[in-house]
Amino acid sequence: MSNRYQKIPTRKFDGVKAYVTSRYPEITPQESDIYVYTTYGDRFDILAQQYYSNSSWWWIISIANSQLLQDSLVIPEGIQIRIPANPLSIVNSFNQINQL
């Protein structure tokens, strides 16, 4: 399983290891995107596993739905969210932006 932190460089600041800030690509809506209504217990990582077979790509769904709070994996129930249809191109853009 891919880990989005795996290749992100680290630096030491005052002796403490920290990840270098990552930049994320803009995820523009596409006609092929999937729209779903959330139900009780939905989380970004569970939906990423369901739609992408990779729970570590949860951030793609999160960023695509920037109207939601970005401080939790939990998604409120009963709202419509967008699942981007081409996650591999988004991951490739992420890697290119961050030169991974």
Secondary structure, DSSP 4 states (H G I P E B T S, - for coil): ---TTTT--EEEETTEEEEPPP--------TT-EEEE--TT-BHHHHHHHHHS-GGGHHHHHHHTTTS-SS-SB--TT-EEEE-S-HHHHHHHHHHHTT-
